[in-house]
Amino acid sequence: NCILNSKAALFFTHWQKQLDPDDFEAWAKIEERALNVRARLGSEHRDKAVLGCAFPVIDTFIIEKLLQRLKELIEEKTLNTASFEQSVVTDFDFTLPELLAVRREMLFYPKFAPFYRLIEAAIEFKLEIGSFLRDLDNWDDTWDQAVTLYTEKWYRIDTSYRLFFSALEKISVDESQEIRHIADVVNHIYSTDFLNSLSLKLGTSVKQVGKWPAGGQQVLLLQKFFYKLKVIPQIKTHGNRTSKLAVIISDGFRYELGVNELLNEENGLSATVDPMLTMLPAYTQMGMAALLPNDELSWTGKENDATVLVNGDASAGIKARGQILEKNALGRRTACVTADEILKQTTSQLRSGLFKDHDVIYIYHDLIDNAGEHNESELLEKCSECLDVLRDLVRKVISANINNLYITADHGFIYKDADLISGVDSIDAPHVDAILLQKQRFMLAKAGTFKSDDFNVVISSEKAGLKEGFEIVTPLTAVRYRRSGVKSRYVHGGMTLQECLIPLIKVNNVRKDTVKDVEVRMLTVPGNITSSQIVLKFCQEQPVGKGVRAVRLRFGFYRHPDD
């Protein structure tokens, strides 16, 4: 330990395992003041601080140093993380991943975890923003290439931004004005350098071609073809047996959430993730309707009615969707249920009831969109919770002998963790008569209503793959239409990739006997222990991946009873 000698450090280690954590922390704070630990960390013991486990002030010291370096990095115009990485090594003799791995094992890590996660997310954000800006120099401004680059790497900017502010929510900004400053810079970079610049280029591309989707060569499944191309092939009858399929639709589950690790083979499950493109406008009624069997999607034509018609039938609500699914399911037995209905039942109940009596089951899950629409302060937490709930749903469905399973969404969303600025984040909606529907990110009217201008994109419904007779208008960029009293940070309905790219996850049930732990071999076995420092070398026998899961090993030295 960096402050204590070896015997004292050993005593601390044993003691902290025996005491109540709160009692130990209270005692440790008394002792760290008595030993003047903070001052000593700032001088002779700085490079050994990472290994310190006895005092909470050690984490405070490490975080303060990292935040200082992070502030310098965030404000650096070159967008280069190399100098930051080198400064961490200079300060602590550890790379940042090594430092974080060590601190995660320490007693006080849970208390300081939000700070470490915030720092980690900010560095990832800065790294990915730098990569994005370099990509812009080589981007041909086509919609197809943007979709490819976003699904391969640009989505990580949205992920790191979300994780940064998710960590920030668990930190009192009064504790550190430095953190608040870093957050302001991150917000500015995200809005200006990424979201606004990307949406402007993509909006311009859509406006030039005048149709949706705007791409030509990018092979990307359009949402309205999901049932025809993905569901029907999975439920073909084999002899007298019909293959069963479940589809989980999570409202607002955007691409970056789905492409991050949702499932792994540790519990016998794996997944493949492909991007799917929503219809336009990207809102709940349209997305839910497009995932049903359909030949024609349209609207009622009534003012302020967002209901989407599927082959002429209203699709609002689970009951109506269930009727459409049953009517067009080619004789298959179908059901539409909520996620709560699945989770509250036991596996045996599902196996002998719902899943026995139906071949195609649509499961609707609404955690993200519900928070975004009604309680934005919980949105980021609900994004993380959503992943946990989906894992539980998948385990429950697979355990009930449904081996064909898709997870997807109706639409994605834009989220900016900052107060909206009029004129910057919002614009006036086009002033026309006979508007059928107006939301923050789109408007709908009869054909021939809108005139093209410099701030909006107008697309006829037939050019968007919908029934003719309507026009859709969205802002050219990621801004909102200004509405009195509405200042949402969470929005959807427009044509940014954050709103329109959703995950299509195919879950695979991996056989238990095909999944094994990675093998580790000890290369050196010491014959005698003659000092307090012993070097051990290990070899990982195969890479972690398909069929091979990671393991965590704990090593120790023990005296033989006969010695």
Wavefront OBJ file of the C-alpha trace (Angstrom):
o trace
v 0.000 0.000 0.000
v 1.247 3.513 -0.754
v 1.010 4.854 2.831
v 1.132 1.773 5.038
v 3.916 -0.749 5.427
v 3.225 -4.352 4.401
v 2.085 -5.532 7.850
v -0.270 -2.585 8.350
v -1.685 -2.993 4.848
v -2.365 -6.677 5.522
v -4.100 -5.758 8.792
v -6.282 -3.207 6.982
v -7.241 -5.733 4.321
v -8.432 -8.274 6.889
v -10.165 -5.659 9.013
v -12.168 -4.088 6.220
v -13.615 -7.534 5.402
v -14.832 -7.953 8.978
v -16.264 -4.485 9.661
v -19.453 -2.956 8.353
v -18.434 -0.855 5.289
v -19.839 2.361 6.780
v -17.999 1.782 10.061
v -14.761 1.075 8.256
v -15.113 4.199 6.105
v -15.718 6.366 9.188
v -12.630 4.946 10.865
v -10.551 5.264 7.677
v -11.399 8.965 7.390
v -10.167 9.540 10.943
v -6.927 7.720 10.250
v -6.290 9.385 6.888
v -6.370 12.768 8.620
v -4.114 11.527 11.411
v -1.604 10.162 8.902
v -1.880 13.234 6.654
v -2.504 10.940 3.691
v -3.705 13.677 1.291
v -0.512 15.706 1.602
v 1.692 12.645 1.261
v -0.140 11.553 -1.877
v 0.678 14.905 -3.417
v 4.389 14.378 -2.932
v 6.328 11.179 -2.496
v 3.551 8.620 -2.947
v 1.737 9.932 -6.023
v 2.923 7.185 -8.369
v 1.753 4.468 -5.935
v -1.678 5.923 -5.227
v -3.425 3.610 -7.685
v -2.676 0.606 -5.485
v -3.912 2.232 -2.275
v -7.020 0.637 -0.797
v -7.288 1.745 2.824
v -8.419 5.375 2.564
v -11.221 7.072 0.546
v -9.036 10.143 0.076
v -6.939 8.072 -2.343
v -9.848 7.917 -4.779
v -10.500 11.615 -4.240
v -6.875 12.370 -5.088
v -6.869 10.192 -8.229
v -10.157 11.680 -9.472
v -8.962 15.246 -8.917
v -5.837 14.577 -10.971
v -7.809 12.859 -13.743
v -10.338 15.703 -13.883
v -7.538 18.238 -14.230
v -6.106 16.288 -17.141
v -9.577 15.739 -18.611
v -10.334 19.464 -18.551
v -7.133 20.087 -20.527
v -8.076 17.355 -22.995
v -11.668 18.520 -23.526
v -10.516 22.069 -24.249
v -7.702 20.931 -26.551
v -8.378 21.975 -30.137
v -6.422 19.090 -31.683
v -8.907 16.523 -30.344
v -5.981 14.212 -29.640
v -6.186 11.854 -26.675
v -2.529 10.780 -26.868
v -1.331 13.610 -24.608
v -3.958 12.716 -22.006
v -2.986 9.053 -22.045
v 0.670 9.965 -21.602
v -0.111 12.338 -18.741
v -1.953 9.549 -16.880
v 1.078 7.289 -17.233
v 3.328 10.126 -16.038
v 1.129 10.809 -13.002
v 0.404 7.239 -11.921
v 2.681 4.777 -13.751
v -0.497 3.137 -15.090
v -2.452 3.535 -18.303
v -6.047 4.650 -17.774
v -7.569 1.184 -18.454
v -5.091 -0.338 -15.988
v -5.856 2.331 -13.405
v -9.627 1.835 -13.711
v -9.280 -1.948 -13.526
v -7.331 -1.659 -10.270
v -9.701 0.856 -8.676
v -12.785 -1.270 -9.502
v -11.501 -3.908 -7.093
v -11.043 -1.462 -4.202
v -13.356 -1.110 -1.209
v -14.510 2.446 -1.883
v -15.022 2.080 -5.644
v -18.864 1.951 -5.474
v -18.880 5.378 -3.827
v -16.639 6.908 -6.499
v -17.838 4.831 -9.484
v -19.851 7.696 -11.111
v -16.713 9.857 -11.230
v -14.636 7.130 -12.867
v -17.431 6.323 -15.328
v -17.820 9.982 -16.227
v -14.097 10.320 -16.913
v -14.026 7.116 -18.957
v -17.047 8.212 -21.032
v -15.627 11.703 -21.610
v -12.366 10.298 -22.957
v -14.217 7.864 -25.233
v -16.398 10.767 -26.407
v -13.385 12.932 -27.224
v -11.680 10.055 -29.045
v -14.743 9.294 -31.173
v -15.407 12.963 -31.957
v -11.830 13.251 -33.244
v -12.385 10.197 -35.451
v -15.695 11.623 -36.714
v -14.156 14.947 -37.720
v -11.387 13.152 -39.598
v -14.025 11.047 -41.375
v -15.781 14.202 -42.540
v -12.744 15.092 -44.644
v -13.133 11.832 -46.596
v -16.929 11.586 -46.588
v -18.520 11.929 -50.017
v -21.645 13.497 -48.398
v -23.840 10.624 -49.549
v -26.576 9.198 -47.363
v -25.376 5.633 -47.957
v -21.868 6.275 -46.669
v -23.192 8.125 -43.627
v -25.349 5.126 -42.674
v -22.353 2.808 -43.060
v -20.066 5.014 -40.957
v -22.707 5.557 -38.280
v -23.477 1.868 -37.864
v -19.764 1.008 -37.783
v -18.464 3.683 -35.407
v -20.244 7.053 -35.244
v -22.951 5.583 -32.980
v -20.286 5.397 -30.249
v -20.468 9.195 -29.956
v -24.125 8.929 -28.926
v -23.271 6.101 -26.526
v -20.406 7.904 -24.788
v -22.474 11.117 -24.590
v -25.335 9.204 -22.952
v -23.015 7.400 -20.518
v -21.270 10.676 -19.595
v -24.510 12.385 -18.570
v -25.846 9.222 -16.979
v -22.803 9.286 -14.675
v -23.164 13.042 -14.143
v -26.719 12.551 -12.829
v -25.255 10.627 -9.886
v -22.797 13.407 -9.026
v -23.650 16.640 -7.291
v -22.269 19.355 -9.552
v -21.818 21.522 -6.489
v -18.988 19.149 -5.574
v -17.003 20.183 -8.636
v -17.459 23.212 -10.839
v -14.740 21.649 -12.965
v -17.107 18.814 -13.827
v -19.870 21.270 -14.737
v -17.448 23.074 -17.049
v -16.443 19.795 -18.691
v -20.129 18.926 -19.142
v -20.792 22.267 -20.846
v -17.925 21.682 -23.274
v -19.092 18.129 -24.015
v -22.588 19.437 -24.738
v -21.264 22.122 -27.054
v -19.078 19.689 -28.977
v -21.900 17.149 -29.289
v -24.410 19.713 -30.545
v -22.178 21.751 -32.812
v -19.497 19.408 -34.121
v -21.569 16.233 -34.346
v -25.356 16.440 -34.219
v -25.880 19.695 -36.106
v -23.191 19.156 -38.741
v -24.237 15.563 -39.437
v -27.959 16.314 -39.566
v -27.386 19.253 -41.921
v -25.478 17.124 -44.415
v -27.998 14.276 -44.231
v -30.987 16.616 -44.415
v -29.508 18.254 -47.494
v -28.994 14.835 -49.075
v -32.631 13.834 -48.458
v -33.852 17.184 -49.751
v -31.889 16.804 -52.978
v -33.276 13.358 -53.836
v -36.771 14.129 -52.480
v -37.514 10.630 -51.211
v -37.189 8.339 -48.193
v -34.912 6.558 -47.785
v -32.481 8.809 -49.595
v -29.905 6.089 -50.297
v -29.581 4.003 -53.386
v -26.916 1.356 -52.890
v -26.872 0.895 -49.118
v -28.634 -2.393 -48.383
v -30.754 -1.455 -45.382
v -34.017 -3.117 -44.414
v -36.923 -0.666 -44.415
v -39.228 -1.109 -41.441
v -42.379 -1.824 -43.443
v -40.778 -4.944 -44.946
v -39.877 -6.474 -41.572
v -42.860 -8.830 -41.376
v -42.591 -9.992 -44.967
v -38.836 -10.564 -45.014
v -38.066 -11.546 -41.401
v -41.183 -12.932 -39.741
v -42.752 -15.057 -42.467
v -39.556 -17.033 -43.264
v -39.221 -17.898 -39.557
v -42.734 -19.334 -39.140
v -42.882 -21.699 -42.072
v -44.554 -25.010 -41.293
v -42.264 -28.043 -41.154
v -44.472 -31.132 -41.626
v -47.121 -30.956 -38.911
v -45.084 -28.606 -36.728
v -45.129 -24.828 -36.966
v -42.020 -22.949 -35.904
v -42.784 -20.337 -33.248
v -41.508 -16.761 -33.166
v -41.546 -13.899 -30.657
v -40.905 -10.245 -31.537
v -40.030 -7.825 -28.743
v -40.695 -4.196 -29.727
v -39.161 -1.697 -27.324
v -40.498 1.834 -27.781
v -37.645 4.303 -28.410
v -34.907 1.637 -28.412
v -32.493 3.391 -30.770
v -29.625 1.765 -32.662
v -26.784 2.697 -30.315
v -28.561 1.013 -27.405
v -29.141 -2.215 -29.307
v -25.704 -2.486 -30.856
v -23.985 -2.320 -27.469
v -23.624 -5.675 -25.751
v -27.127 -6.784 -24.871
v -26.535 -10.512 -24.722
v -23.510 -12.774 -24.418
v -22.900 -16.477 -24.517
v -22.209 -16.721 -20.807
v -25.893 -17.498 -20.211
v -26.273 -19.579 -23.355
v -27.458 -16.700 -25.561
v -25.877 -14.721 -28.343
v -27.205 -12.164 -30.789
v -26.547 -10.627 -34.164
v -27.424 -6.967 -34.652
v -28.258 -5.295 -37.963
v -29.516 -1.760 -38.567
v -33.074 -1.223 -39.776
v -34.505 2.043 -41.071
v -37.781 3.424 -39.754
v -40.484 4.938 -41.885
v -40.852 8.705 -42.006
v -42.017 10.351 -39.810
v -40.272 8.326 -37.075
v -42.898 8.301 -34.339
v -44.661 5.593 -32.321
v -47.865 5.169 -34.324
v -45.991 4.853 -37.619
v -43.270 2.542 -36.323
v -45.676 0.176 -34.583
v -47.860 -0.015 -37.690
v -44.916 -0.652 -40.041
v -43.817 -3.710 -38.040
v -47.190 -5.394 -38.612
v -48.057 -7.283 -41.816
v -48.905 -4.539 -44.290
v -49.446 -3.679 -47.937
v -50.387 -0.034 -47.374
v -49.686 2.496 -44.621
v -51.638 5.741 -44.384
v -53.420 8.207 -42.089
v -57.054 8.925 -41.378
v -56.779 12.444 -42.800
v -58.466 13.870 -39.705
v -57.015 16.881 -37.919
v -54.810 16.101 -34.880
v -55.197 12.362 -35.457
v -51.828 10.557 -35.375
v -53.391 7.135 -35.968
v -51.780 5.146 -38.784
v -53.931 2.869 -40.932
v -52.651 -0.560 -41.932
v -54.447 -1.719 -45.070
v -57.229 0.664 -44.054
v -57.503 -0.525 -40.432
v -56.614 1.699 -37.448
v -53.529 0.403 -35.623
v -53.577 2.432 -32.389
v -53.290 0.290 -29.268
v -52.357 -3.333 -28.603
v -55.886 -4.624 -29.224
v -56.044 -3.085 -32.710
v -52.545 -4.339 -33.545
v -53.505 -7.811 -32.409
v -56.489 -7.805 -34.763
v -54.327 -6.678 -37.703
v -51.713 -9.324 -36.908
v -54.340 -12.061 -36.699
v -56.106 -10.903 -39.879
v -52.921 -10.992 -41.985
v -50.915 -13.810 -40.389
v -51.562 -16.449 -43.100
v -53.395 -18.735 -40.721
v -50.817 -18.551 -37.945
v -52.066 -18.222 -34.360
v -51.031 -14.784 -33.127
v -51.014 -12.681 -29.962
v -50.012 -9.155 -28.939
v -49.107 -8.689 -25.264
v -47.183 -6.317 -23.022
v -43.783 -7.109 -21.542
v -45.306 -6.997 -18.053
v -47.709 -9.812 -18.989
v -44.715 -11.978 -19.897
v -42.556 -11.084 -16.890
v -45.258 -11.733 -14.298
v -45.779 -15.314 -15.497
v -43.564 -18.282 -14.721
v -41.778 -20.130 -17.489
v -44.042 -23.149 -17.059
v -47.145 -20.951 -17.279
v -45.907 -19.419 -20.533
v -44.911 -22.804 -21.921
v -48.283 -24.384 -21.226
v -50.390 -21.305 -21.956
v -49.602 -18.314 -24.164
v -46.676 -19.826 -26.047
v -48.383 -23.179 -26.525
v -51.506 -21.589 -28.009
v -49.793 -19.121 -30.364
v -47.192 -19.229 -33.137
v -46.361 -15.506 -33.472
v -46.202 -13.372 -30.334
v -45.595 -9.612 -30.453
v -44.362 -8.301 -27.072
v -44.563 -4.536 -26.479
v -42.161 -2.855 -24.071
v -42.335 0.852 -23.195
v -39.665 2.046 -20.774
v -37.563 4.539 -22.741
v -40.284 6.394 -24.619
v -42.507 6.546 -21.559
v -39.718 8.227 -19.582
v -38.823 10.533 -22.466
v -42.395 11.695 -22.940
v -43.422 11.988 -19.283
v -40.334 12.162 -17.043
v -37.164 13.224 -18.863
v -35.151 13.297 -15.647
v -35.344 9.478 -15.576
v -34.582 8.894 -19.256
v -30.887 8.012 -19.028
v -31.449 5.706 -16.082
v -34.309 4.030 -17.947
v -32.027 3.428 -20.951
v -29.775 1.305 -18.747
v -32.748 -0.324 -17.050
v -34.218 -1.122 -20.458
v -31.241 -3.344 -21.293
v -31.718 -5.283 -18.058
v -35.438 -5.760 -18.667
v -34.837 -6.926 -22.228
v -32.316 -9.493 -20.978
v -34.914 -10.787 -18.519
v -37.526 -10.933 -21.274
v -35.209 -12.827 -23.592
v -34.316 -15.391 -20.914
v -37.980 -15.885 -20.082
v -39.001 -16.317 -23.736
v -36.134 -18.646 -24.627
v -36.688 -20.722 -21.477
v -40.280 -21.222 -22.581
v -39.029 -22.968 -25.762
v -39.362 -20.070 -28.208
v -36.130 -20.363 -30.168
v -36.848 -17.720 -32.822
v -36.716 -14.244 -31.341
v -36.268 -10.704 -32.685
v -35.805 -7.477 -30.734
v -36.427 -4.174 -32.489
v -38.083 -0.763 -32.049
v -40.618 1.620 -33.511
v -38.216 4.605 -33.597
v -35.132 6.097 -31.967
v -34.650 9.532 -30.429
v -32.511 12.644 -30.081
v -31.437 13.606 -26.576
v -29.533 16.727 -25.545
v -28.736 17.179 -21.878
v -28.935 20.961 -21.899
v -31.513 23.714 -21.741
v -32.826 24.475 -25.208
v -31.952 27.845 -26.722
v -34.584 29.475 -28.886
v -33.248 30.191 -32.357
v -30.473 27.642 -31.921
v -32.326 24.483 -30.895
v -35.751 25.454 -32.254
v -37.255 27.216 -35.268
v -40.709 28.430 -36.227
v -42.857 25.860 -38.019
v -43.979 26.700 -41.576
v -47.102 28.864 -41.500
v -49.666 27.097 -43.657
v -53.345 26.279 -43.410
v -54.926 22.854 -43.032
v -52.223 21.219 -40.908
v -53.346 17.706 -39.972
v -50.711 17.005 -37.338
v -47.862 18.990 -35.787
v -45.198 17.593 -33.479
v -41.821 18.920 -32.378
v -39.959 17.105 -35.161
v -42.457 16.833 -38.033
v -45.693 18.098 -39.530
v -48.309 16.359 -41.670
v -50.742 17.843 -44.178
v -52.621 17.056 -47.352
v -50.567 16.920 -50.567
v -49.701 20.327 -52.034
v -49.839 22.188 -48.717
v -46.155 22.961 -48.098
v -43.733 24.988 -50.155
v -40.024 24.246 -50.146
v -37.761 26.606 -48.183
v -34.211 26.706 -46.804
v -35.048 25.348 -43.334
v -37.313 22.359 -44.000
v -37.530 19.185 -46.058
v -40.844 18.353 -47.731
v -41.487 14.781 -48.901
v -44.669 13.445 -50.439
v -46.099 10.390 -48.700
v -45.732 8.197 -51.809
v -42.028 9.128 -51.988
v -41.747 7.918 -48.369
v -43.263 4.521 -49.163
v -46.731 5.440 -47.843
v -50.159 5.923 -49.424
v -50.323 8.989 -51.637
v -52.238 12.135 -50.757
v -50.148 13.490 -47.875
v -47.002 15.548 -47.303
v -44.464 15.205 -44.526
v -42.261 18.109 -43.503
v -39.325 17.938 -41.095
v -36.614 20.438 -40.120
v -33.525 20.271 -42.303
v -31.352 19.728 -39.213
v -31.787 18.378 -35.664
v -33.716 21.402 -34.382
v -37.295 21.300 -33.067
v -40.339 23.212 -34.165
v -41.003 25.891 -31.582
v -44.124 25.187 -29.524
v -45.360 27.261 -26.597
v -44.427 25.719 -23.250
v -42.659 22.713 -24.809
v -38.899 22.424 -24.234
v -38.244 18.712 -24.494
v -34.697 17.374 -24.414
v -36.036 14.064 -25.754
v -37.611 14.189 -29.217
v -38.238 11.975 -32.230
v -40.142 12.043 -35.503
v -37.526 13.575 -37.793
v -34.940 12.040 -40.102
v -31.665 12.093 -38.162
v -29.893 8.764 -37.809
v -30.463 8.904 -34.047
v -34.229 8.886 -34.706
v -34.427 6.635 -37.755
v -31.830 3.910 -37.280
v -33.082 1.144 -35.028
v -31.553 -2.223 -34.137
v -32.814 -5.494 -35.530
v -31.495 -8.095 -33.105
v -31.773 -11.810 -33.899
v -31.319 -13.806 -30.714
v -29.691 -17.205 -30.929
v -30.052 -19.885 -28.282
v -26.549 -21.319 -27.904
v -26.364 -24.892 -26.639
v -25.006 -24.989 -23.109
v -22.400 -27.632 -23.927
v -20.920 -25.464 -26.677
v -19.991 -22.650 -24.273
v -16.888 -23.071 -22.123
v -14.586 -20.967 -19.969
v -11.411 -19.651 -21.516
v -8.401 -21.697 -20.404
v -5.533 -20.088 -18.475
v -2.148 -21.721 -17.897
v 0.500 -20.695 -15.378
v 3.865 -20.302 -17.102
v 6.042 -19.929 -14.016
v 5.692 -21.731 -10.688
v 7.996 -20.374 -7.958
v 9.833 -23.075 -6.028
v 10.438 -20.944 -2.949
v 9.053 -17.651 -1.707
v 11.973 -15.552 -0.565
v 10.615 -11.979 -0.778
v 7.371 -10.006 -0.617
v 7.424 -9.376 -4.386
v 6.786 -12.395 -6.611
v 6.370 -12.330 -10.389
v 3.870 -14.795 -11.861
v 3.248 -15.248 -15.580
v 0.075 -16.657 -17.130
v -0.979 -17.524 -20.653
v -4.526 -17.274 -22.051
v -4.889 -20.325 -24.271
v -7.564 -19.042 -26.694
v -9.338 -15.757 -27.534
v -12.652 -14.952 -25.879
v -15.447 -15.022 -28.432
v -18.021 -17.365 -29.897
v -18.335 -20.360 -27.596
v -15.614 -19.142 -25.222
v -16.472 -16.869 -22.308
v -14.188 -14.731 -20.162
v -13.325 -15.727 -16.599
v -12.138 -13.830 -13.548
v -9.497 -15.642 -11.493
v -8.325 -15.022 -7.956
v -4.846 -16.152 -6.970
v -3.450 -16.631 -3.488
v -0.571 -18.184 -1.566
v -1.407 -20.718 1.116
v 0.699 -22.610 3.619
v 0.331 -26.379 3.397
v -1.042 -27.883 6.650
v 1.984 -30.168 6.919
v 4.534 -27.313 6.699
l 1 2 3 4 5 6 7 8 9 10 11 12 13 14 15 16 17 18 19 20 21 22 23 24 25 26 27 28 29 30 31 32 33 34 35 36 37 38 39 40 41 42 43 44 45 46 47 48 49 50 51 52 53 54 55 56 57 58 59 60 61 62 63 64 65 66 67 68 69 70 71 72 73 74 75 76 77 78 79 80 81 82 83 84 85 86 87 88 89 90 91 92 93 94 95 96 97 98 99 100 101 102 103 104 105 106 107 108 109 110 111 112 113 114 115 116 117 118 119 120 121 122 123 124 125 126 127 128 129 130 131 132 133 134 135 136 137 138 139 140 141 142 143 144 145 146 147 148 149 150 151 152 153 154 155 156 157 158 159 160 161 162 163 164 165 166 167 168 169 170 171 172 173 174 175 176 177 178 179 180 181 182 183 184 185 186 187 188 189 190 191 192 193 194 195 196 197 198 199 200 201 202 203 204 205 206 207 208 209 210 211 212 213 214 215 216 217 218 219 220 221 222 223 224 225 226 227 228 229 230 231 232 233 234 235 236 237 238 239 240 241 242 243 244 245 246 247 248 249 250 251 252 253 254 255 256 257 258 259 260 261 262 263 264 265 266 267 268 269 270 271 272 273 274 275 276 277 278 279 280 281 282 283 284 285 286 287 288 289 290 291 292 293 294 295 296 297 298 299 300 301 302 303 304 305 306 307 308 309 310 311 312 313 314 315 316 317 318 319 320 321 322 323 324 325 326 327 328 329 330 331 332 333 334 335 336 337 338 339 340 341 342 343 344 345 346 347 348 349 350 351 352 353 354 355 356 357 358 359 360 361 362 363 364 365 366 367 368 369 370 371 372 373 374 375 376 377 378 379 380 381 382 383 384 385 386 387 388 389 390 391 392 393 394 395 396 397 398 399 400 401 402 403 404 405 406 407 408 409 410 411 412 413 414 415 416 417 418 419 420 421 422 423 424 425 426 427 428 429 430 431 432 433 434 435 436 437 438 439 440 441 442 443 444 445 446 447 448 449 450 451 452 453 454 455 456 457 458 459 460 461 462 463 464 465 466 467 468 469 470 471 472 473 474 475 476 477 478 479 480 481 482 483 484 485 486 487 488 489 490 491 492 493 494 495 496 497 498 499 500 501 502 503 504 505 506 507 508 509 510 511 512 513 514 515 516 517 518 519 520 521 522 523 524 525 526 527 528 529 530 531 532 533 534 535 536 537 538 539 540 541 542 543 544 545 546 547 548 549 550 551 552 553 554 555 556 557 558 559 560 561 562 563
